[in-house]
Amino acid sequence: MKTPLYTEQTECRDCYKCVRSCPVKAIRVQDHHALAESGRCIVCGNCVQVCPADAQRIRTDIPRVNQLLKIKKSVYLSLAPSFPAEFPGTWRDLLPKLKKLGFTGVSETAHGADLVSYHQKKLLETNTGVT
């Protein structure tokens, strides 16, 4: 799994500022550039803030989403339950805006997790006889 933070290798000056600023020591220098370990990174953004060369970057999926909206007939958005922290207003305010962007439908991620858990439980009950 890739971490949301990454190093633009051609920009890294090997200054170790990101290494020193990481509170969980998730960054090491390898082959003269910083490398964040995905299993340890807590995505705090300290490395992005302290990098004098702007080599530390936040990965974005916006170009991929735009591509999907252009080529697919139906694109559904799974929205994190924490969305009110980032987007002012209510669900009803946000839904028309997302539809206007081109999404066919929107569902909260927690709802999908509930459905997966329910079906996994049923599958286990069916195959093991345990309820």
N, CA, C and O of each residue as an XYZ file, in Angstrom:
524
protein
N       0.838     -1.179      0.000
C       0.000      0.000      0.000
C       0.885      1.244      0.000
O       1.857      1.331      0.750
N       0.540      2.183     -0.835
C       1.311      3.415     -0.905
C       0.811      4.398      0.142
O      -0.380      4.468      0.445
N       1.754      5.149      0.681
C       1.384      6.184      1.631
C       0.858      7.400      0.867
O       1.284      7.642     -0.262
N      -0.057      8.165      1.457
C      -0.537      9.383      0.783
C       0.559     10.426      0.607
O       0.410     11.353     -0.189
N       1.652     10.283      1.338
C       2.782     11.199      1.199
C       3.891     10.498      0.430
O       4.135      9.306      0.621
N       4.554     11.238     -0.431
C       5.645     10.653     -1.194
C       6.707     11.708     -1.463
O       6.480     12.902     -1.267
N       7.862     11.251     -1.912
C       8.973     12.146     -2.238
C       9.151     12.214     -3.741
O       9.272     11.189     -4.412
N       9.166     13.428     -4.262
C       9.517     13.635     -5.668
C      11.036     13.526     -5.712
O      11.748     14.469     -5.365
N      11.522     12.369     -6.141
C      12.935     12.030     -6.012
C      13.869     13.019     -6.706
O      14.963     13.284     -6.209
N      13.462     13.554     -7.820
C      14.345     14.478     -8.544
C      14.481     15.816     -7.826
O      15.393     16.587     -8.122
N      13.586     16.096     -6.888
C      13.631     17.363     -6.154
C      14.336     17.249     -4.804
O      14.797     18.253     -4.260
N      14.420     16.048     -4.265
C      14.980     15.836     -2.925
C      16.454     16.210     -2.902
O      17.235     15.770     -3.746
N      16.822     17.034     -1.918
C      18.214     17.506     -1.777
C      18.972     16.760     -0.700
O      20.099     17.122     -0.362
N      18.354     15.710     -0.156
C      19.069     14.885      0.814
C      19.464     15.694      2.055
O      20.567     15.534      2.578
N      18.553     16.568      2.526
C      18.889     17.453      3.644
C      18.504     16.883      5.014
O      18.942     17.401      6.042
N      17.697     15.831      5.036
C      17.287     15.138      6.256
C      16.295     15.922      7.124
O      15.978     15.478      8.227
N      15.800     17.066      6.662
C      14.835     17.818      7.466
C      13.559     17.017      7.686
O      12.988     17.037      8.777
N      13.115     16.315      6.655
C      11.905     15.500      6.793
C      12.130     14.354      7.777
O      11.241     14.013      8.557
N      13.309     13.772      7.734
C      13.641     12.666      8.638
C      13.584     13.157     10.087
O      13.019     12.491     10.954
N      14.170     14.317     10.336
C      14.199     14.868     11.694
C      12.826     15.329     12.170
O      12.561     15.335     13.372
N      11.945     15.719     11.239
C      10.638     16.242     11.649
C       9.586     15.166     11.842
O       8.524     15.446     12.398
N       9.845     13.960     11.406
C       8.848     12.892     11.475
C       8.694     12.389     12.917
O       9.649     11.868     13.493
N       7.504     12.541     13.497
C       7.323     12.153     14.902
C       7.337     10.641     15.129
O       7.532     10.197     16.260
N       7.136      9.844     14.079
C       7.111      8.395     14.242
C       8.279      7.705     13.537
O       8.310      6.479     13.422
N       9.233      8.501     13.069
C      10.439      7.990     12.407
C      10.095      7.059     11.238
O      10.662      5.975     11.098
N       9.146      7.517     10.399
C       8.698      6.722      9.258
C       9.455      7.047      7.975
O       9.183      6.453      6.932
N      10.402      7.982      8.040
C      11.131      8.382      6.842
C      12.597      8.011      6.992
O      13.216      8.248      8.029
N      13.133      7.425      5.934
C      14.567      7.118      5.898
C      15.114      7.612      4.558
O      14.360      7.803      3.604
N      16.386      7.811      4.497
C      17.017      8.220      3.245
C      17.617      6.983      2.604
O      18.374      6.241      3.231
N      17.264      6.775      1.342
C      17.751      5.624      0.590
C      18.105      6.090     -0.811
O      17.299      6.754     -1.463
N      19.266      5.761     -1.268
C      19.739      6.177     -2.592
C      19.637      7.692     -2.786
O      19.240      8.165     -3.851
N      19.994      8.433     -1.759
C      20.052      9.899     -1.783
C      18.689     10.592     -1.900
O      18.607     11.721     -2.382
N      17.635      9.924     -1.466
C      16.341     10.608     -1.385
C      15.506      9.987     -0.259
O      15.688      8.830      0.119
N      14.587     10.801      0.257
C      13.752     10.369      1.367
C      12.722      9.353      0.903
O      12.247      9.395     -0.232
N      12.386      8.436      1.808
C      11.402      7.410      1.512
C      10.548      7.200      2.757
O      11.063      6.848      3.817
N       9.243      7.417      2.625
C       8.324      7.207      3.741
C       7.860      5.761      3.733
O       7.488      5.224      2.690
N       7.884      5.137      4.893
C       7.419      3.758      5.028
C       5.912      3.776      5.262
O       5.438      4.306      6.267
N       5.162      3.193      4.328
C       3.704      3.281      4.368
C       3.103      2.695      5.645
O       2.087      3.196      6.127
N       3.694      1.675      6.188
C       3.150      1.061      7.396
C       3.354      1.881      8.654
O       2.681      1.648      9.658
N       4.262      2.830      8.617
C       4.566      3.633      9.803
C       4.063      5.063      9.703
O       3.811      5.699     10.726
N       3.913      5.578      8.496
C       3.524      6.974      8.279
C       2.123      7.237      8.835
O       1.189      6.485      8.557
N       1.984      8.300      9.614
C       0.680      8.671     10.171
C       0.062      9.848      9.420
O      -0.957     10.390      9.848
N       0.659     10.237      8.328
C       0.163     11.283      7.435
C      -0.084     12.594      8.199
O      -1.125     13.230      8.038
N       0.874     12.978      9.019
C       0.745     14.224      9.782
C       1.090     15.446      8.939
O       0.634     16.551      9.232
N       1.898     15.253      7.887
C       2.262     16.347      6.995
C       3.459     17.165      7.434
O       3.813     18.135      6.765
N       4.094     16.802      8.540
C       5.283     17.550      8.987
C       6.348     17.602      7.903
O       6.960     18.648      7.682
N       6.571     16.494      7.232
C       7.622     16.436      6.216
C       7.323     17.392      5.060
O       8.234     18.017      4.517
N       6.073     17.503      4.692
C       5.671     18.405      3.605
C       5.937     19.850      4.005
O       6.397     20.654      3.194
N       5.645     20.174      5.262
C       5.805     21.554      5.738
C       7.253     21.977      5.857
O       7.573     23.140      5.615
N       8.146     21.054      6.226
C       9.542     21.443      6.472
C      10.457     21.294      5.270
O      11.589     21.777      5.305
N      10.010     20.651      4.222
C      10.886     20.393      3.081
C      11.191     21.684      2.327
O      10.283     22.290      1.756
N      12.465     22.120      2.315
C      12.812     23.374      1.640
C      12.767     23.277      0.112
O      12.708     24.296     -0.576
N      12.794     22.055     -0.412
C      12.800     21.865     -1.863
C      11.422     21.485     -2.407
O      11.270     21.230     -3.602
N      10.432     21.451     -1.537
C       9.085     21.003     -1.923
C       9.109     19.615     -2.565
O       8.327     19.324     -3.469
N      10.006     18.778     -2.089
C      10.108     17.420     -2.619
C       9.105     16.479     -1.957
O       8.708     15.473     -2.545
N       8.701     16.806     -0.740
C       7.701     15.991     -0.057
C       6.323     16.425     -0.550
O       5.981     17.606     -0.493
N       5.548     15.480     -1.027
C       4.268     15.800     -1.662
C       3.141     14.954     -1.094
O       3.361     13.886     -0.521
N       1.935     15.459     -1.269
C       0.739     14.728     -0.891
C       0.137     14.150     -2.165
O      -0.166     14.877     -3.111
N      -0.029     12.845     -2.173
C      -0.590     12.156     -3.341
C      -2.035     12.593     -3.537
O      -2.772     12.759     -2.565
N      -2.437     12.777     -4.770
C      -3.808     13.162     -5.072
C      -4.392     12.241     -6.138
O      -3.699     11.843     -7.075
N      -5.633     11.915     -5.992
C      -6.330     11.094     -6.977
C      -7.265     11.929     -7.844
O      -8.062     11.376     -8.602
N      -7.177     13.239     -7.744
C      -8.074     14.109     -8.511
C      -7.967     13.874    -10.017
O      -9.004     13.779    -10.674
N      -6.758     13.773    -10.606
C      -6.702     13.503    -12.047
C      -7.384     12.181    -12.419
O      -8.060     12.101    -13.444
N      -7.209     11.160    -11.599
C      -7.841      9.858    -11.865
C      -9.359      9.962    -11.781
O     -10.066      9.385    -12.606
N      -9.866     10.696    -10.788
C     -11.306     10.885    -10.654
C     -11.849     11.637    -11.865
O     -12.884     11.263    -12.416
N     -11.165     12.681    -12.273
C     -11.594     13.427    -13.463
C     -11.632     12.531    -14.693
O     -12.549     12.624    -15.509
N     -10.640     11.668    -14.823
C     -10.598     10.737    -15.949
C     -11.793      9.781    -15.891
O     -12.444      9.537    -16.907
N     -12.076      9.247    -14.714
C     -13.214      8.344    -14.572
C     -14.532      9.040    -14.914
O     -15.400      8.459    -15.566
N     -14.670     10.279    -14.472
C     -15.905     11.014    -14.753
C     -16.084     11.261    -16.247
O     -17.210     11.355    -16.736
N     -14.966     11.366    -16.971
C     -15.041     11.602    -18.414
C     -15.348     10.326    -19.201
O     -16.074     10.374    -20.194
N     -14.804      9.188    -18.769
C     -14.910      7.982    -19.592
C     -15.982      6.991    -19.136
O     -16.373      6.117    -19.911
N     -16.451      7.102    -17.935
C     -17.429      6.141    -17.423
C     -18.831      6.741    -17.413
O     -19.013      7.939    -17.196
N     -19.814      5.878    -17.655
C     -21.198      6.325    -17.605
C     -21.649      6.530    -16.160
O     -22.388      7.465    -15.852
N     -21.192      5.644    -15.287
C     -21.620      5.694    -13.889
C     -20.412      5.679    -12.965
O     -19.612      4.744    -12.988
N     -20.286      6.716    -12.157
C     -19.224      6.790    -11.153
C     -19.884      7.114     -9.822
O     -20.568      8.128     -9.681
N     -19.668      6.237     -8.849
C     -20.261      6.406     -7.528
C     -19.180      6.830     -6.537
O     -18.045      6.357     -6.596
N     -19.545      7.709     -5.646
C     -18.613      8.247     -4.658
C     -18.902      7.633     -3.299
O     -20.047      7.603     -2.848
N     -17.845      7.142     -2.649
C     -17.951      6.651     -1.281
C     -17.380      7.744     -0.385
O     -16.178      8.009     -0.393
N     -18.248      8.361      0.373
C     -17.892      9.539      1.171
C     -17.626      9.153      2.623
O     -18.451      8.501      3.262
N     -16.474      9.557      3.134
C     -16.103      9.235      4.514
C     -17.083      9.876      5.497
O     -17.576     10.977      5.252
N     -17.366      9.193      6.606
C     -18.294      9.749      7.596
C     -17.817     11.076      8.195
O     -18.606     11.812      8.788
N     -16.538     11.375      8.040
C     -15.990     12.617      8.593
C     -16.171     13.809      7.662
O     -15.629     14.881      7.930
N     -16.916     13.646      6.581
C     -17.032     14.726      5.592
C     -17.494     16.056      6.184
O     -17.066     17.095      5.680
N     -18.343     16.099      7.226
C     -18.755     17.415      7.752
C     -17.595     18.252      8.296
O     -17.701     19.476      8.381
N     -16.496     17.601      8.662
C     -15.335     18.345      9.171
C     -14.669     19.149      8.065
O     -14.037     20.169      8.338
N     -14.800     18.706      6.831
C     -14.160     19.376      5.699
C     -15.112     20.211      4.854
O     -14.702     21.189      4.230
N     -16.371     19.827      4.837
C     -17.347     20.493      3.978
C     -18.454     21.097      4.812
O     -19.189     20.372      5.483
N     -18.588     22.420      4.781
C     -19.638     23.061      5.570
C     -21.021     22.697      5.025
O     -21.171     22.365      3.849
N     -22.007     22.763      5.884
C     -23.360     22.446      5.458
C     -23.725     21.017      5.808
O     -23.054     20.361      6.605
N     -24.803     20.547      5.196
C     -25.310     19.215      5.498
C     -25.141     18.301      4.290
O     -24.691     18.724      3.225
N     -25.506     17.059      4.480
C     -25.508     16.068      3.417
C     -26.352     16.560      2.253
O     -25.977     16.409      1.090
N     -27.486     17.145      2.578
C     -28.405     17.629      1.537
C     -27.813     18.799      0.754
O     -28.164     18.997     -0.409
N     -26.933     19.568      1.362
C     -26.255     20.658      0.648
C     -25.178     20.116     -0.291
O     -24.971     20.637     -1.387
N     -24.500     19.063      0.158
C     -23.363     18.519     -0.580
C     -23.796     17.635     -1.753
O     -23.150     17.639     -2.801
N     -24.864     16.892     -1.588
C     -25.288     15.941     -2.617
C     -25.509     16.567     -3.995
O     -24.991     16.031     -4.975
N     -26.250     17.670     -4.124
C     -26.422     18.260     -5.463
C     -25.102     18.735     -6.083
O     -24.935     18.683     -7.302
N     -24.181     19.191     -5.257
C     -22.884     19.648     -5.760
C     -22.072     18.477     -6.318
O     -21.405     18.609     -7.344
N     -22.132     17.338     -5.639
C     -21.415     16.156     -6.118
C     -22.047     15.622     -7.396
O     -21.342     15.177     -8.301
N     -23.352     15.665     -7.471
C     -24.049     15.240     -8.697
C     -23.678     16.166     -9.860
O     -23.505     15.718    -10.993
N     -23.561     17.456     -9.564
C     -23.204     18.421    -10.603
C     -21.789     18.160    -11.131
O     -21.508     18.411    -12.303
N     -20.908     17.661    -10.275
C     -19.554     17.311    -10.697
C     -19.551     16.107    -11.642
O     -18.602     15.897    -12.397
N     -20.628     15.323    -11.587
C     -20.731     14.192    -12.504
C     -20.897     12.837    -11.855
O     -20.991     11.829    -12.556
N     -20.934     12.785    -10.533
C     -21.114     11.503     -9.863
C     -22.553     11.022    -10.028
O     -23.496     11.802     -9.901
N     -22.709      9.736    -10.312
C     -24.024      9.142    -10.495
C     -24.746      9.030     -9.158
O     -25.951      9.267     -9.064
N     -23.994      8.666     -8.135
C     -24.572      8.501     -6.812
C     -23.515      8.638     -5.746
O     -22.316      8.595     -6.021
N     -23.981      8.804     -4.519
C     -23.089      9.000     -3.378
C     -23.607      8.161     -2.218
O     -24.810      8.111     -1.961
N     -22.689      7.507     -1.523
C     -23.043      6.733     -0.346
C     -21.966      6.961      0.705
O     -20.812      7.243      0.381
N     -22.353      6.836      1.953
C     -21.370      6.997      3.016
C     -20.573      5.706      3.158
O     -21.148      4.618      3.141
N     -19.259      5.818      3.297
C     -18.370      4.670      3.388
C     -18.791      3.710      4.496
O     -18.702      2.495      4.325
N     -19.243      4.236      5.614
C     -19.653      3.389      6.737
C     -20.802      2.461      6.338
O     -20.886      1.330      6.817
N     -21.678      2.939      5.465
C     -22.788      2.093      5.000
C     -22.245      0.890      4.230
O     -22.708     -0.234      4.422
N     -21.274      1.127      3.367
C     -20.647      0.037      2.629
C     -19.954     -0.947      3.559
O     -20.010     -2.157      3.341
N     -19.305     -0.435      4.588
C     -18.637     -1.309      5.558
C     -19.658     -2.171      6.292
O     -19.405     -3.349      6.545
N     -20.800     -1.598      6.635
C     -21.871     -2.368      7.277
C     -22.348     -3.501      6.373
O     -22.539     -4.627      6.832
N     -22.541     -3.206      5.093
C     -23.007     -4.228      4.147
C     -21.984     -5.358      4.000
O     -22.351     -6.533      3.985
N     -20.710     -5.002      3.893
C     -19.673     -6.018      3.769
C     -19.640     -6.886      5.026
O     -19.553     -8.109      4.921
N     -19.709     -6.283      6.202
C     -19.693     -7.040      7.457
C     -20.886     -7.981      7.556
O     -20.745     -9.135      7.961
N     -22.057     -7.483      7.186
C     -23.275     -8.297      7.228
C     -23.136     -9.519      6.332
O     -23.427    -10.636      6.760
N     -22.696     -9.320      5.100
C     -22.575    -10.434      4.163
C     -21.449    -11.390      4.546
O     -21.545    -12.595      4.310
N     -20.392    -10.859      5.130
C     -19.310    -11.722      5.597
C     -19.805    -12.610      6.729
O     -19.485    -13.797      6.779
N     -20.583    -12.037      7.633
C     -21.143    -12.802      8.748
C     -22.049    -13.908      8.218
O     -21.965    -15.047      8.678
N     -22.907    -13.592      7.265
C     -23.817    -14.589      6.682
C     -23.029    -15.706      5.999
O     -23.379    -16.879      6.121
N     -21.973    -15.344      5.287
C     -21.141    -16.330      4.609
C     -20.473    -17.266      5.621
O     -20.423    -18.478      5.416
N     -19.970    -16.702      6.697
C     -19.340    -17.511      7.740
C     -20.355    -18.434      8.397
O     -20.049    -19.597      8.662
N     -21.557    -17.936      8.664
C     -22.600    -18.758      9.274
C     -22.977    -19.920      8.362
O     -23.170    -21.047      8.817
N     -23.080    -19.626      7.068
C     -23.456    -20.653      6.104
C     -22.383    -21.734      5.983
O     -22.696    -22.922      5.904
N     -21.145    -21.323      5.969
C     -20.044    -22.281      5.755
C     -19.583    -22.990      7.011
O     -18.974    -24.057      6.921
N     -19.858    -22.425      8.190
C     -19.377    -23.049      9.415
C     -20.509    -23.541     10.309
O     -20.281    -24.353     11.206
N     -21.709    -23.063     10.074
C     -22.831    -23.446     10.912
C     -22.852    -22.708     12.235
O     -23.700    -22.990     13.082
N     -21.933    -21.764     12.434
C     -21.850    -20.988     13.672
C     -22.662    -19.715     13.512
O     -22.557    -19.022     12.500
N     -23.479    -19.410     14.527
C     -24.255    -18.155     14.492
C     -23.832    -17.231     15.592
O     -24.374    -16.132     15.718
